[in-house]
Amino acid sequence: MDYIDRVLEKLKEWARKLIEALLGPEAEPEPEPIPIPVDDRRTRRHR
């Protein structure tokens, strides 16, 4: 049984490497943009 498990792990590893070679590495989620506070008070004075 241990031999079969090792063979399956190797097959999974080879399949992952093959997919990465064909499609590129796994897509990482894009980081969420950081909100930048805007000082609204200056623009209101000029109106």
PQR file of N, CA, C, O and H, with PARSE charges and radii, in Angstrom:
ATOM      1  N   MET A   1       0.828  -1.198   0.000 -0.4000 1.5000
ATOM      2  CA  MET A   1       0.000   0.000   0.000 -0.0000 2.0000
ATOM      3  C   MET A   1       0.867   1.256   0.000  0.5500 1.7000
ATOM      4  O   MET A   1       0.548   2.236  -0.672 -0.5500 1.4000
ATOM      5  N   ASP A   2       1.957   1.223   0.750 -0.4000 1.5000
ATOM      6  CA  ASP A   2       2.844   2.379   0.838 -0.0000 2.0000
ATOM      7  C   ASP A   2       3.440   2.704  -0.524  0.5500 1.7000
ATOM      8  O   ASP A   2       3.609   3.872  -0.874 -0.5500 1.4000
ATOM      9  H   ASP A   2       2.217   0.426   1.296  0.4000 1.0000
ATOM     10  N   TYR A   3       3.756   1.667  -1.288 -0.4000 1.5000
ATOM     11  CA  TYR A   3       4.324   1.858  -2.625 -0.0000 2.0000
ATOM     12  C   TYR A   3       3.325   2.590  -3.533  0.5500 1.7000
ATOM     13  O   TYR A   3       3.699   3.507  -4.264 -0.5500 1.4000
ATOM     14  H   TYR A   3       3.618   0.718  -1.004  0.4000 1.0000
ATOM     15  N   ILE A   4       2.066   2.177  -3.479 -0.4000 1.5000
ATOM     16  CA  ILE A   4       1.021   2.805  -4.301 -0.0000 2.0000
ATOM     17  C   ILE A   4       0.866   4.271  -3.924  0.5500 1.7000
ATOM     18  O   ILE A   4       0.727   5.127  -4.798 -0.5500 1.4000
ATOM     19  H   ILE A   4       1.762   1.432  -2.885  0.4000 1.0000
ATOM     20  N   ASP A   5       0.890   4.567  -2.623 -0.4000 1.5000
ATOM     21  CA  ASP A   5       0.773   5.961  -2.168 -0.0000 2.0000
ATOM     22  C   ASP A   5       1.923   6.809  -2.709  0.5500 1.7000
ATOM     23  O   ASP A   5       1.710   7.939  -3.149 -0.5500 1.4000
ATOM     24  H   ASP A   5       1.003   3.872  -1.913  0.4000 1.0000
ATOM     25  N   ARG A   6       3.137   6.269  -2.675 -0.4000 1.5000
ATOM     26  CA  ARG A   6       4.298   7.014  -3.194 -0.0000 2.0000
ATOM     27  C   ARG A   6       4.172   7.253  -4.698  0.5500 1.7000
ATOM     28  O   ARG A   6       4.499   8.334  -5.188 -0.5500 1.4000
ATOM     29  H   ARG A   6       3.311   5.352  -2.317  0.4000 1.0000
ATOM     30  N   VAL A   7       3.697   6.241  -5.426 -0.4000 1.5000
ATOM     31  CA  VAL A   7       3.527   6.387  -6.867 -0.0000 2.0000
ATOM     32  C   VAL A   7       2.470   7.440  -7.165  0.5500 1.7000
ATOM     33  O   VAL A   7       2.654   8.263  -8.062 -0.5500 1.4000
ATOM     34  H   VAL A   7       3.432   5.363  -5.027  0.4000 1.0000
ATOM     35  N   LEU A   8       1.362   7.426  -6.423 -0.4000 1.5000
ATOM     36  CA  LEU A   8       0.303   8.419  -6.629 -0.0000 2.0000
ATOM     37  C   LEU A   8       0.804   9.829  -6.337  0.5500 1.7000
ATOM     38  O   LEU A   8       0.470  10.768  -7.059 -0.5500 1.4000
ATOM     39  H   LEU A   8       1.212   6.757  -5.694  0.4000 1.0000
ATOM     40  N   GLU A   9       1.598   9.981  -5.291 -0.4000 1.5000
ATOM     41  CA  GLU A   9       2.153  11.301  -4.969 -0.0000 2.0000
ATOM     42  C   GLU A   9       3.060  11.796  -6.094  0.5500 1.7000
ATOM     43  O   GLU A   9       3.010  12.970  -6.462 -0.5500 1.4000
ATOM     44  H   GLU A   9       1.869   9.218  -4.705  0.4000 1.0000
ATOM     45  N   LYS A  10       3.890  10.901  -6.644 -0.4000 1.5000
ATOM     46  CA  LYS A  10       4.764  11.287  -7.752 -0.0000 2.0000
ATOM     47  C   LYS A  10       3.933  11.692  -8.967  0.5500 1.7000
ATOM     48  O   LYS A  10       4.252  12.675  -9.636 -0.5500 1.4000
ATOM     49  H   LYS A  10       3.931   9.947  -6.345  0.4000 1.0000
ATOM     50  N   LEU A  11       2.874  10.942  -9.254 -0.4000 1.5000
ATOM     51  CA  LEU A  11       2.019  11.276 -10.391 -0.0000 2.0000
ATOM     52  C   LEU A  11       1.361  12.634 -10.206  0.5500 1.7000
ATOM     53  O   LEU A  11       1.264  13.411 -11.155 -0.5500 1.4000
ATOM     54  H   LEU A  11       2.615  10.144  -8.710  0.4000 1.0000
ATOM     55  N   LYS A  12       0.910  12.925  -8.992 -0.4000 1.5000
ATOM     56  CA  LYS A  12       0.306  14.230  -8.708 -0.0000 2.0000
ATOM     57  C   LYS A  12       1.330  15.345  -8.917  0.5500 1.7000
ATOM     58  O   LYS A  12       1.021  16.387  -9.497 -0.5500 1.4000
ATOM     59  H   LYS A  12       0.989  12.294  -8.220  0.4000 1.0000
ATOM     60  N   GLU A  13       2.543  15.112  -8.441 -0.4000 1.5000
ATOM     61  CA  GLU A  13       3.605  16.113  -8.578 -0.0000 2.0000
ATOM     62  C   GLU A  13       3.926  16.359 -10.048  0.5500 1.7000
ATOM     63  O   GLU A  13       4.060  17.507 -10.471 -0.5500 1.4000
ATOM     64  H   GLU A  13       2.794  14.266  -7.970  0.4000 1.0000
ATOM     65  N   TRP A  14       4.050  15.281 -10.830 -0.4000 1.5000
ATOM     66  CA  TRP A  14       4.333  15.425 -12.259 -0.0000 2.0000
ATOM     67  C   TRP A  14       3.192  16.132 -12.981  0.5500 1.7000
ATOM     68  O   TRP A  14       3.431  16.973 -13.847 -0.5500 1.4000
ATOM     69  H   TRP A  14       3.941  14.349 -10.487  0.4000 1.0000
ATOM     70  N   ALA A  15       1.957  15.797 -12.629 -0.4000 1.5000
ATOM     71  CA  ALA A  15       0.801  16.431 -13.267 -0.0000 2.0000
ATOM     72  C   ALA A  15       0.782  17.923 -12.952  0.5500 1.7000
ATOM     73  O   ALA A  15       0.506  18.740 -13.830 -0.5500 1.4000
ATOM     74  H   ALA A  15       1.763  15.114 -11.925  0.4000 1.0000
ATOM     75  N   ARG A  16       1.073  18.280 -11.706 -0.4000 1.5000
ATOM     76  CA  ARG A  16       1.100  19.701 -11.318 -0.0000 2.0000
ATOM     77  C   ARG A  16       2.189  20.444 -12.090  0.5500 1.7000
ATOM     78  O   ARG A  16       1.963  21.558 -12.564 -0.5500 1.4000
ATOM     79  H   ARG A  16       1.298  17.616 -10.993  0.4000 1.0000
ATOM     80  N   LYS A  17       3.371  19.832 -12.217 -0.4000 1.5000
ATOM     81  CA  LYS A  17       4.462  20.464 -12.967 -0.0000 2.0000
ATOM     82  C   LYS A  17       4.101  20.607 -14.444  0.5500 1.7000
ATOM     83  O   LYS A  17       4.420  21.621 -15.066 -0.5500 1.4000
ATOM     84  H   LYS A  17       3.554  18.928 -11.832  0.4000 1.0000
ATOM     85  N   LEU A  18       3.445  19.608 -15.000 -0.4000 1.5000
ATOM     86  CA  LEU A  18       3.040  19.662 -16.404 -0.0000 2.0000
ATOM     87  C   LEU A  18       2.022  20.772 -16.629  0.5500 1.7000
ATOM     88  O   LEU A  18       2.134  21.528 -17.593 -0.5500 1.4000
ATOM     89  H   LEU A  18       3.186  18.785 -14.495  0.4000 1.0000
ATOM     90  N   ILE A  19       1.039  20.876 -15.756 -0.4000 1.5000
ATOM     91  CA  ILE A  19       0.021  21.916 -15.874 -0.0000 2.0000
ATOM     92  C   ILE A  19       0.654  23.294 -15.732  0.5500 1.7000
ATOM     93  O   ILE A  19       0.312  24.212 -16.478 -0.5500 1.4000
ATOM     94  H   ILE A  19       0.948  20.261 -14.973  0.4000 1.0000
ATOM     95  N   GLU A  20       1.575  23.447 -14.779 -0.4000 1.5000
ATOM     96  CA  GLU A  20       2.252  24.737 -14.616 -0.0000 2.0000
ATOM     97  C   GLU A  20       3.068  25.082 -15.853  0.5500 1.7000
ATOM     98  O   GLU A  20       3.130  26.247 -16.246 -0.5500 1.4000
ATOM     99  H   GLU A  20       1.852  22.702 -14.173  0.4000 1.0000
ATOM    100  N   ALA A  21       3.691  24.090 -16.466 -0.4000 1.5000
ATOM    101  CA  ALA A  21       4.488  24.352 -17.659 -0.0000 2.0000
ATOM    102  C   ALA A  21       3.606  24.769 -18.831  0.5500 1.7000
ATOM    103  O   ALA A  21       4.003  25.603 -19.645 -0.5500 1.4000
ATOM    104  H   ALA A  21       3.641  23.144 -16.146  0.4000 1.0000
ATOM    105  N   LEU A  22       2.414  24.192 -18.917 -0.4000 1.5000
ATOM    106  CA  LEU A  22       1.519  24.500 -20.034 -0.0000 2.0000
ATOM    107  C   LEU A  22       0.734  25.791 -19.804  0.5500 1.7000
ATOM    108  O   LEU A  22       0.578  26.596 -20.722 -0.5500 1.4000
ATOM    109  H   LEU A  22       2.091  23.515 -18.256  0.4000 1.0000
ATOM    110  N   LEU A  23       0.248  25.984 -18.600 -0.4000 1.5000
ATOM    111  CA  LEU A  23      -0.653  27.108 -18.323 -0.0000 2.0000
ATOM    112  C   LEU A  23      -0.018  28.205 -17.500  0.5500 1.7000
ATOM    113  O   LEU A  23      -0.618  29.267 -17.334 -0.5500 1.4000
ATOM    114  H   LEU A  23       0.374  25.329 -17.854  0.4000 1.0000
ATOM    115  N   GLY A  24       1.161  27.986 -16.985 -0.4000 1.5000
ATOM    116  CA  GLY A  24       1.791  28.957 -16.108 -0.0000 2.0000
ATOM    117  C   GLY A  24       1.491  28.592 -14.667  0.5500 1.7000
ATOM    118  O   GLY A  24       0.683  27.703 -14.401 -0.5500 1.4000
ATOM    119  H   GLY A  24       1.648  27.123 -17.120  0.4000 1.0000
ATOM    120  N   PRO A  25       2.146  29.281 -13.732 -0.5600 1.5000
ATOM    121  CA  PRO A  25       1.919  28.976 -12.311  0.2800 2.0000
ATOM    122  C   PRO A  25       0.492  29.307 -11.906  0.5500 1.7000
ATOM    123  O   PRO A  25      -0.212  30.043 -12.597 -0.5500 1.4000
ATOM    124  N   GLU A  26       0.082  28.752 -10.780 -0.4000 1.5000
ATOM    125  CA  GLU A  26      -1.266  29.005 -10.266 -0.0000 2.0000
ATOM    126  C   GLU A  26      -1.467  30.497 -10.079  0.5500 1.7000
ATOM    127  O   GLU A  26      -0.583  31.209  -9.603 -0.5500 1.4000
ATOM    128  H   GLU A  26       0.654  28.154 -10.219  0.4000 1.0000
ATOM    129  N   ALA A  27      -2.631  30.945 -10.460 -0.4000 1.5000
ATOM    130  CA  ALA A  27      -2.931  32.374 -10.338 -0.0000 2.0000
ATOM    131  C   ALA A  27      -3.093  32.736  -8.870  0.5500 1.7000
ATOM    132  O   ALA A  27      -3.838  32.088  -8.135 -0.5500 1.4000
ATOM    133  H   ALA A  27      -3.349  30.366 -10.847  0.4000 1.0000
ATOM    134  N   GLU A  28      -2.392  33.770  -8.458 -0.4000 1.5000
ATOM    135  CA  GLU A  28      -2.532  34.243  -7.087 -0.0000 2.0000
ATOM    136  C   GLU A  28      -3.622  35.300  -7.054  0.5500 1.7000
ATOM    137  O   GLU A  28      -3.727  36.113  -7.972 -0.5500 1.4000
ATOM    138  H   GLU A  28      -1.787  34.297  -9.055  0.4000 1.0000
ATOM    139  N   PRO A  29      -4.430  35.295  -6.013 -0.5600 1.5000
ATOM    140  CA  PRO A  29      -5.461  36.327  -5.946  0.2800 2.0000
ATOM    141  C   PRO A  29      -4.837  37.713  -5.881  0.5500 1.7000
ATOM    142  O   PRO A  29      -3.814  37.914  -5.225 -0.5500 1.4000
ATOM    143  N   GLU A  30      -5.454  38.659  -6.560 -0.4000 1.5000
ATOM    144  CA  GLU A  30      -4.912  40.018  -6.563 -0.0000 2.0000
ATOM    145  C   GLU A  30      -5.126  40.645  -5.193  0.5500 1.7000
ATOM    146  O   GLU A  30      -6.187  40.483  -4.590 -0.5500 1.4000
ATOM    147  H   GLU A  30      -6.284  38.496  -7.092  0.4000 1.0000
ATOM    148  N   PRO A  31      -4.127  41.355  -4.706 -0.5600 1.5000
ATOM    149  CA  PRO A  31      -4.310  42.006  -3.404  0.2800 2.0000
ATOM    150  C   PRO A  31      -5.370  43.095  -3.512  0.5500 1.7000
ATOM    151  O   PRO A  31      -5.501  43.768  -4.535 -0.5500 1.4000
ATOM    152  N   GLU A  32      -6.122  43.247  -2.420 -0.4000 1.5000
ATOM    153  CA  GLU A  32      -7.152  44.276  -2.420 -0.0000 2.0000
ATOM    154  C   GLU A  32      -6.501  45.648  -2.359  0.5500 1.7000
ATOM    155  O   GLU A  32      -5.523  45.835  -1.635 -0.5500 1.4000
ATOM    156  H   GLU A  32      -6.015  42.700  -1.590  0.4000 1.0000
ATOM    157  N   PRO A  33      -7.030  46.613  -3.113 -0.5600 1.5000
ATOM    158  CA  PRO A  33      -6.442  47.951  -3.074  0.2800 2.0000
ATOM    159  C   PRO A  33      -6.605  48.584  -1.700  0.5500 1.7000
ATOM    160  O   PRO A  33      -7.613  48.379  -1.024 -0.5500 1.4000
ATOM    161  N   ILE A  34      -5.621  49.340  -1.304 -0.4000 1.5000
ATOM    162  CA  ILE A  34      -5.662  50.013  -0.007 -0.0000 2.0000
ATOM    163  C   ILE A  34      -6.352  51.359  -0.205  0.5500 1.7000
ATOM    164  O   ILE A  34      -5.917  52.159  -1.034 -0.5500 1.4000
ATOM    165  H   ILE A  34      -4.802  49.507  -1.853  0.4000 1.0000
ATOM    166  N   PRO A  35      -7.417  51.617   0.542 -0.5600 1.5000
ATOM    167  CA  PRO A  35      -8.096  52.908   0.383  0.2800 2.0000
ATOM    168  C   PRO A  35      -7.200  54.054   0.845  0.5500 1.7000
ATOM    169  O   PRO A  35      -6.565  53.973   1.897 -0.5500 1.4000
ATOM    170  N   ILE A  36      -7.154  55.111   0.056 -0.4000 1.5000
ATOM    171  CA  ILE A  36      -6.338  56.269   0.384 -0.0000 2.0000
ATOM    172  C   ILE A  36      -7.263  57.387   0.849  0.5500 1.7000
ATOM    173  O   ILE A  36      -8.125  57.827   0.089 -0.5500 1.4000
ATOM    174  H   ILE A  36      -7.669  55.177  -0.799  0.4000 1.0000
ATOM    175  N   PRO A  37      -7.097  57.853   2.087 -0.5600 1.5000
ATOM    176  CA  PRO A  37      -7.984  58.923   2.569  0.2800 2.0000
ATOM    177  C   PRO A  37      -7.733  60.222   1.795  0.5500 1.7000
ATOM    178  O   PRO A  37      -6.592  60.577   1.499 -0.5500 1.4000
ATOM    179  N   VAL A  38      -8.802  60.902   1.482 -0.4000 1.5000
ATOM    180  CA  VAL A  38      -8.704  62.156   0.745 -0.0000 2.0000
ATOM    181  C   VAL A  38      -9.201  63.264   1.651  0.5500 1.7000
ATOM    182  O   VAL A  38     -10.268  63.157   2.254 -0.5500 1.4000
ATOM    183  H   VAL A  38      -9.729  60.614   1.722  0.4000 1.0000
ATOM    184  N   ASP A  39      -8.419  64.328   1.741 -0.4000 1.5000
ATOM    185  CA  ASP A  39      -8.824  65.471   2.555 -0.0000 2.0000
ATOM    186  C   ASP A  39      -9.793  66.306   1.726  0.5500 1.7000
ATOM    187  O   ASP A  39      -9.385  67.066   0.848 -0.5500 1.4000
ATOM    188  H   ASP A  39      -7.552  64.415   1.251  0.4000 1.0000
ATOM    189  N   ASP A  40     -11.067  66.152   2.017 -0.4000 1.5000
ATOM    190  CA  ASP A  40     -12.127  66.796   1.243 -0.0000 2.0000
ATOM    191  C   ASP A  40     -12.322  68.262   1.645  0.5500 1.7000
ATOM    192  O   ASP A  40     -12.946  69.023   0.906 -0.5500 1.4000
ATOM    193  H   ASP A  40     -11.398  65.534   2.731  0.4000 1.0000
ATOM    194  N   ARG A  41     -11.808  68.658   2.779 -0.4000 1.5000
ATOM    195  CA  ARG A  41     -12.081  70.003   3.297 -0.0000 2.0000
ATOM    196  C   ARG A  41     -11.519  71.102   2.397  0.5500 1.7000
ATOM    197  O   ARG A  41     -12.155  72.144   2.236 -0.5500 1.4000
ATOM    198  H   ARG A  41     -11.301  68.040   3.380  0.4000 1.0000
ATOM    199  N   ARG A  42     -10.354  70.895   1.814 -0.4000 1.5000
ATOM    200  CA  ARG A  42      -9.740  71.930   0.971 -0.0000 2.0000
ATOM    201  C   ARG A  42     -10.592  72.224  -0.260  0.5500 1.7000
ATOM    202  O   ARG A  42     -10.755  73.388  -0.628 -0.5500 1.4000
ATOM    203  H   ARG A  42      -9.837  70.049   1.944  0.4000 1.0000
ATOM    204  N   THR A  43     -11.129  71.211  -0.889 -0.4000 1.5000
ATOM    205  CA  THR A  43     -11.882  71.430  -2.126 -0.0000 2.0000
ATOM    206  C   THR A  43     -13.227  72.112  -1.840  0.5500 1.7000
ATOM    207  O   THR A  43     -13.750  72.812  -2.707 -0.5500 1.4000
ATOM    208  H   THR A  43     -10.998  70.266  -0.589  0.4000 1.0000
ATOM    209  N   ARG A  44     -13.787  71.925  -0.663 -0.4000 1.5000
ATOM    210  CA  ARG A  44     -15.088  72.528  -0.355 -0.0000 2.0000
ATOM    211  C   ARG A  44     -14.957  74.036  -0.106  0.5500 1.7000
ATOM    212  O   ARG A  44     -15.905  74.778  -0.362 -0.5500 1.4000
ATOM    213  H   ARG A  44     -13.362  71.356   0.041  0.4000 1.0000
ATOM    214  N   ARG A  45     -13.825  74.494   0.378 -0.4000 1.5000
ATOM    215  CA  ARG A  45     -13.645  75.919   0.680 -0.0000 2.0000
ATOM    216  C   ARG A  45     -13.656  76.780  -0.581  0.5500 1.7000
ATOM    217  O   ARG A  45     -14.124  77.918  -0.558 -0.5500 1.4000
ATOM    218  H   ARG A  45     -13.055  73.891   0.586  0.4000 1.0000
ATOM    219  N   HIS A  46     -13.140  76.234  -1.674 -0.4000 1.5000
ATOM    220  CA  HIS A  46     -13.023  77.036  -2.900 -0.0000 2.0000
ATOM    221  C   HIS A  46     -14.324  77.163  -3.667  0.5500 1.7000
ATOM    222  O   HIS A  46     -14.390  77.938  -4.620 -0.5500 1.4000
ATOM    223  H   HIS A  46     -12.760  75.309  -1.692  0.4000 1.0000
ATOM    224  N   ARG A  47     -15.326  76.457  -3.302 -0.4000 1.5000
ATOM    225  CA  ARG A  47     -16.568  76.499  -4.066 -0.0000 2.0000
ATOM    226  C   ARG A  47     -17.468  77.596  -3.591  0.5500 1.7000
ATOM    227  O   ARG A  47     -18.562  77.774  -4.127 -0.5500 1.4000
ATOM    228  H   ARG A  47     -15.273  75.827  -2.527  0.4000 1.0000
TER
END
